Amino acid sequence: MWHSAAASFAILFSAILFAGFDRLSAESVGAADMAAKSADAKPALDNTEKTADGDAVSSSDLYHYKGAIALAEAAVSTANEAAASKGSGGVLSESIQQRKLTQREQTLWQGAIENLSSISAQSPLYGRASAKQREYQKHLADTVRRLAATDRAFLPLVIRDTGLNPKPLHITLCKLDESTSVPLLDASGQLDHTRCHHHQGDERLASAASLIKVPIAIALTTKVSEEDLSLSEPVFVDPGNFTENGGNQPIEVGHEYPLEEVMDQMIQGSDNIGTNQLIDYLGYTHINQSLSKLGYARTTVGHKLIGDKARPANFGNGVNQTNTNDITAMMAQLYSAPRPGDDAILTALSNQQDTELGHDALKDMGSDVELIGEKTGQNNLVLGSTLAMEIGGDRYVLTAAIAHDGNVDALRRLITGIAVYLSENGFSPASRG
């Protein structure tokens, strides 16, 4: 984002400097003649000019001083434009426009300060330039604060724009960084706010629903890796694990399948029978210990899944619980630092059969936005989706859930709104400023 801003600054600076000197304030002294007076003359920037007070000043210093004032005037004009645009559109579109103008203002103040800092201490303009530099630094600091406030308000603005009640919403968004495998959660379970935003992401969901299948898959690949097993190992599906099922190729009791196929159907087809068999295969203790060691201490698996009515044997007496911070951190691990066997999970996520949430929310956003993988979950207590997406060449993981509300359209609008904001603005850390 900085490179594009710098390029915009260069173009804008040139346009202001060479086309707008005649409109500068009285502070703009003299006219800078950059032409050398003879073939053997010194470079133009070594020449001198006269200020309005009759002081001799180098063309270089005069050039930078006048350029600083031109950029400062453009910054003030941009700030006025931002103020005038308030109330001109929807909450989200207005926020996007405001942020663009504030970013432009920031770049202009930075350019003005850089020009003033280039003026030599011996120049007659130095004292005046130093005073203006202090003034412009205050304007820049104010602009940075306004940008930081916009960044912190990002998720609340999107929520407000969708017309949703924020109380039942749980949202965590993180930008992926392929150059590092540093976890998004620290030892105390706190989210890395330099890479993430969240809204109630640290609060327990009313139900984990089928989102719990992501940590079960991670526990499986952990066991396979630690015990040097193979996902091609066959597993018999106990008839006691029967419950109502779904998916295009449901796992059936009384048959034998490779572990990878059972896991694949658990993710892409949200297969409940396969999930129950993997819980038996892994054991509750192993699942929860594995998740805790990986830093997901707020996620636990305590019971099997029920489809409609049929309750599987050895159901369990614990709870399935998680929050969107944990699920998002798991997805970030899968996509940024996959371990042996995790590629099978990624394949399953990319082939999820349920398309009504993340898939449908992003499908009409154009080639700049691409869904990479998703797992949805829904029961009578929660509706949610965890997904990975690429926007403008950057990759993100997002988990969004609504408690006690099965409004699919509302969750789609929320996902779309977040993607629109990222497409327009890119990502800024929640803690900036």
C-alpha positions in Angstrom: 0.0 0.0 0.0 2.9 2.4 0.8 4.4 1.9 -2.7 1.2 2.9 -4.4 0.8 5.9 -2.0 4.4 6.9 -2.8 3.8 6.7 -6.5 0.6 8.8 -6.1 2.6 11.3 -4.1 5.3 11.6 -6.8 2.7 12.3 -9.5 0.7 14.7 -7.3 3.9 16.5 -6.2 5.0 17.0 -9.8 1.6 18.3 -10.9 1.5 20.8 -8.0 5.1 21.9 -8.2 5.2 22.6 -11.9 1.6 23.6 -12.6 0.6 25.3 -9.4 3.3 27.7 -8.4 1.3 30.7 -9.6 -1.4 29.8 -7.1 0.9 29.6 -4.0 0.4 31.8 -1.0 2.5 34.8 -0.2 4.7 32.5 1.8 6.0 31.2 -1.5 9.0 33.2 -2.2 10.3 34.1 -5.7 10.4 31.9 -8.8 12.9 29.1 -9.2 14.6 29.1 -12.6 16.0 25.6 -13.0 17.8 26.2 -16.3 21.6 26.4 -16.4 22.8 29.7 -17.8 25.6 28.2 -19.8 26.9 24.8 -21.0 29.6 24.9 -18.3 27.5 26.3 -15.6 26.9 24.4 -12.3 23.8 22.2 -12.1 20.6 24.2 -11.7 20.1 23.1 -8.1 23.4 24.8 -7.2 22.2 28.1 -8.5 20.8 30.9 -6.3 17.7 33.0 -6.4 16.5 36.0 -4.4 13.7 35.8 -1.8 11.1 38.5 -1.4 13.4 39.9 1.3 16.3 40.0 -1.0 18.2 37.1 0.5 20.1 34.8 -1.7 18.8 31.2 -1.5 19.9 28.1 -3.5 17.5 27.0 -6.2 17.4 23.6 -4.4 16.3 25.0 -1.1 13.8 27.3 -2.8 12.5 24.3 -4.8 11.9 22.2 -1.7 10.4 25.1 0.3 7.9 26.0 -2.4 7.1 22.3 -2.9 6.4 21.8 0.8 3.9 24.7 0.8 2.2 23.4 -2.3 1.8 19.9 -0.7 0.6 21.4 2.6 -2.0 23.4 0.7 -3.1 20.2 -1.1 -3.3 18.4 2.3 -5.6 21.1 3.7 -7.7 20.9 0.6 -8.0 17.1 0.9 -9.0 17.5 4.6 -11.7 19.9 3.6 -12.9 17.5 0.9 -13.1 14.7 3.5 -15.1 16.9 5.9 -17.5 17.9 3.0 -18.0 14.3 2.0 -19.4 13.3 5.5 -23.0 12.2 5.3 -22.9 11.8 1.5 -23.5 8.0 1.4 -23.9 4.8 3.3 -21.9 4.2 6.4 -19.5 1.7 4.8 -19.0 3.6 1.5 -18.5 6.8 3.4 -15.9 5.2 5.7 -14.0 3.9 2.6 -14.1 7.3 1.0 -13.0 9.1 4.2 -10.1 6.7 4.7 -8.9 7.2 1.1 -8.9 10.9 1.6 -7.2 10.7 5.0 -4.5 8.5 3.5 -4.0 11.0 0.8 -3.8 13.8 3.3 -1.2 11.8 5.3 0.9 11.3 2.2 0.8 15.0 1.4 1.9 16.0 4.9 4.7 13.5 4.8 5.9 14.9 1.5 5.7 18.4 2.8 7.8 17.5 5.8 10.3 15.6 3.7 10.8 18.7 1.5 11.3 21.0 4.5 13.9 18.6 6.0 15.9 18.8 2.8 16.6 22.6 3.3 20.1 23.2 4.5 20.8 24.7 7.9 22.7 27.5 6.2 19.8 28.6 4.1 18.0 31.9 4.9 14.8 29.8 4.6 15.9 27.4 7.4 14.2 29.1 10.3 11.0 29.5 8.5 11.2 25.9 7.2 11.8 24.6 10.7 8.8 26.4 12.1 6.6 25.0 9.3 8.0 21.5 9.8 6.9 21.6 13.5 3.5 22.8 12.4 3.2 20.1 9.7 4.3 17.4 12.1 1.2 18.3 14.3 -1.1 18.0 11.3 0.5 14.7 10.4 0.1 13.3 13.9 -3.6 14.3 13.8 -4.0 12.6 10.5 -2.4 9.4 11.8 -4.7 9.4 14.8 -7.7 9.8 12.5 -6.5 6.9 10.4 -6.0 4.7 13.5 -9.5 5.5 14.7 -10.9 4.5 11.3 -8.9 1.2 11.4 -10.2 0.4 14.9 -13.8 1.1 13.9 -13.5 -1.1 10.8 -15.6 -4.1 12.0 -18.2 -2.0 13.9 -18.7 0.1 10.8 -19.2 -3.0 8.6 -21.6 -4.4 11.2 -23.5 -1.2 11.3 -23.7 -1.0 7.5 -25.2 -4.4 7.3 -27.9 -3.4 9.8 -27.0 -6.3 12.1 -27.3 -6.3 15.9 -23.7 -6.5 17.1 -24.5 -8.4 20.4 -24.9 -11.9 18.9 -22.1 -11.5 16.4 -18.6 -13.0 16.8 -16.0 -12.1 14.2 -12.3 -12.6 13.8 -10.3 -11.5 10.8 -6.5 -12.0 10.3 -4.2 -11.3 7.5 -1.9 -14.2 6.6 1.8 -13.8 6.5 3.5 -16.6 4.6 6.9 -15.5 5.8 6.3 -16.4 9.4 4.9 -19.3 11.3 4.4 -17.3 14.5 1.0 -18.3 16.0 -1.8 -15.7 16.1 -2.5 -16.6 19.7 0.0 -16.1 22.6 0.4 -18.5 25.5 -2.5 -16.8 27.3 -4.8 -17.1 24.3 -4.6 -13.4 23.4 -4.9 -12.5 19.7 -2.1 -10.8 17.8 -3.7 -7.4 17.1 -0.9 -6.4 14.7 -2.3 -9.0 12.3 -6.0 -9.3 13.3 -9.2 -7.5 14.1 -12.0 -9.1 16.2 -15.4 -8.4 17.5 -16.2 -10.6 20.5 -13.8 -13.1 19.0 -12.5 -14.1 22.5 -16.0 -15.0 23.7 -17.3 -18.5 23.7 -19.8 -19.3 20.9 -23.3 -20.5 22.0 -22.4 -23.7 20.2 -19.4 -24.9 18.1 -21.8 -26.6 15.7 -19.9 -28.1 12.7 -17.1 -25.6 13.1 -15.8 -28.1 15.7 -14.8 -30.4 12.7 -11.8 -28.1 11.9 -10.1 -28.8 15.3 -10.9 -32.5 15.1 -9.2 -32.6 11.7 -6.2 -30.8 13.1 -6.1 -33.3 16.0 -6.1 -36.1 13.5 -3.2 -34.8 11.5 -1.3 -34.1 14.7 -1.7 -37.8 15.7 -0.7 -39.0 12.3 2.4 -36.8 12.3 3.5 -37.5 15.9 3.0 -41.3 15.7 4.3 -41.6 12.1 1.0 -43.0 10.8 -0.6 -42.7 7.4 -3.9 -41.1 6.4 -4.3 -44.1 4.1 -4.8 -46.3 7.2 -8.2 -48.0 7.1 -10.7 -47.4 9.9 -14.0 -49.4 10.5 -17.0 -47.2 11.0 -18.8 -48.6 14.1 -22.6 -49.0 13.7 -22.9 -47.3 17.1 -21.8 -44.0 15.4 -24.9 -43.8 13.3 -26.8 -40.5 13.2 -28.6 -38.6 10.4 -26.1 -37.5 7.8 -25.6 -35.3 4.7 -23.1 -34.7 2.0 -22.8 -36.1 -1.5 -20.8 -39.1 -0.5 -21.8 -39.8 3.1 -19.8 -42.2 5.3 -21.9 -45.3 6.1 -21.7 -47.4 9.2 -20.5 -51.0 8.9 -17.9 -50.1 6.2 -14.2 -49.5 6.2 -12.6 -46.3 4.8 -9.2 -44.7 4.7 -8.7 -42.1 7.5 -8.2 -39.4 4.8 -11.6 -40.2 3.2 -13.4 -40.0 6.6 -11.7 -36.7 7.4 -12.4 -35.4 3.9 -16.1 -36.1 4.1 -16.2 -34.7 7.6 -15.0 -31.3 6.2 -16.3 -31.0 2.7 -19.6 -32.8 3.2 -19.9 -32.0 7.0 -20.4 -35.7 7.6 -21.6 -36.4 11.2 -21.0 -40.2 11.1 -17.4 -39.7 10.0 -16.9 -37.1 12.7 -18.2 -39.5 15.4 -15.9 -42.2 14.2 -12.8 -39.9 14.3 -13.7 -38.9 17.8 -13.7 -42.6 18.7 -10.4 -43.2 16.8 -8.6 -40.2 18.5 -10.3 -40.2 21.9 -11.4 -37.1 23.8 -8.3 -36.9 25.8 -6.0 -36.9 22.8 -8.0 -34.4 20.9 -8.1 -31.9 23.7 -4.5 -32.3 24.7 -3.4 -31.9 21.1 -5.4 -28.7 20.8 -4.1 -27.3 24.1 -0.5 -28.0 23.1 -1.1 -26.1 19.8 -2.4 -23.1 21.8 -6.1 -23.6 21.3 -7.0 -24.1 25.0 -10.4 -22.5 24.6 -11.5 -25.2 22.2 -12.6 -28.5 23.5 -14.4 -31.6 22.1 -16.7 -33.3 24.7 -19.4 -35.1 22.8 -20.3 -36.6 19.4 -22.6 -35.0 16.9 -26.3 -35.7 16.4 -27.9 -35.2 13.0 -31.7 -34.9 13.6 -32.7 -37.4 16.3 -30.4 -40.4 16.3 -28.0 -40.2 19.2 -24.7 -42.2 18.7 -23.3 -44.6 21.3 -20.7 -43.3 23.8 -22.0 -39.8 23.1 -19.8 -38.1 25.7 -20.5 -36.0 28.7 -18.4 -32.9 28.0 -19.0 -29.9 25.8 -18.0 -28.9 22.3 -16.8 -25.3 22.6 -14.7 -22.7 20.8 -14.5 -19.1 19.9 -13.8 -17.3 16.6 -10.3 -16.3 17.6 -9.3 -20.0 18.1 -10.9 -21.2 14.9 -9.3 -18.3 12.9 -5.9 -19.1 14.4 -6.3 -22.7 13.4 -7.2 -21.7 9.8 -4.1 -19.4 9.8 -1.9 -22.3 10.9 -3.3 -24.5 8.1 -2.7 -21.9 5.4 0.5 -20.3 6.6 2.4 -23.1 8.3 0.9 -26.4 7.2 2.3 -29.6 8.9 2.5 -33.1 7.4 -1.1 -34.2 6.6 -2.6 -30.7 6.7 -2.7 -30.6 2.9 -5.5 -33.1 3.1 -7.5 -30.7 5.3 -6.8 -27.8 2.8 -8.1 -29.9 -0.1 -11.2 -30.7 1.8 -11.8 -27.0 2.7 -11.4 -26.0 -0.9 -14.1 -28.5 -1.9 -16.8 -27.8 0.7 -20.2 -28.6 -0.6 -22.1 -26.0 1.3 -22.0 -22.8 -0.8 -24.6 -20.6 0.7 -22.4 -18.6 3.1 -18.8 -17.5 2.2 -19.0 -18.9 -1.4 -22.2 -17.1 -2.3 -21.1 -13.9 -0.4 -17.9 -13.6 -2.6 -18.9 -15.1 -5.9 -20.0 -11.9 -7.6 -17.1 -9.7 -6.4 -14.9 -10.1 -9.4 -11.5 -11.6 -10.1 -9.9 -9.5 -7.4 -11.6 -11.6 -4.7 -11.3 -15.4 -4.5 -12.5 -17.9 -1.9 -9.7 -20.4 -1.1 -11.5 -22.7 1.4 -14.4 -22.7 3.9 -16.1 -24.7 6.6 -19.6 -23.8 7.7 -21.5 -24.7 10.8 -25.2 -24.4 11.8 -27.6 -25.6 14.4 -30.4 -24.1 16.5 -27.8 -22.1 18.5 -25.4 -20.7 16.0 -24.8 -20.0 12.3 -21.2 -19.6 11.3 -18.4 -19.9 8.7 -14.7 -19.9 8.8 -13.0 -19.2 5.5 -9.8 -18.3 3.7 -9.9 -15.8 0.9 -7.5 -13.8 -1.4 -8.2 -10.2 -2.0 -6.0 -8.1 -4.2 -3.1 -10.5 -3.9 -3.3 -10.6 0.0 -4.7 -13.6 1.9 -7.0 -13.5 4.9 -8.8 -15.8 7.2 -12.2 -14.9 8.6 -14.5 -16.5 11.0 -18.0 -15.0 11.5 -20.9 -16.4 13.5 -24.3 -15.3 14.7 -25.7 -16.7 17.9 -29.3 -17.8 18.1 -30.0 -16.6 14.6 -30.1 -18.7 11.4 -30.2 -15.6 9.1 -28.1 -16.8 6.2 -28.6 -13.6 4.2 -27.4 -11.5 7.1 -24.2 -13.5 7.5 -23.6 -13.3 3.8 -24.0 -9.5 3.9 -21.4 -9.3 6.7 -18.8 -11.4 4.8 -19.4 -9.4 1.7 -19.0 -6.1 3.6 -15.7 -7.2 5.1 -14.4 -8.3 1.7 -15.5 -5.0 0.1 -13.7 -3.0 2.8 -10.5 -5.0 2.4 -10.7 -4.7 -1.4 -11.0 -0.9 -1.2 -8.6 -0.3 1.7 -6.4 -3.2 2.2 -5.6 -4.3 5.8 -4.4 -2.1 8.7 -3.5 -3.5 12.1 -6.2 -3.0 14.8 -3.6 -1.7 17.3 -2.1 1.0 15.0 -2.1 4.5 16.4 
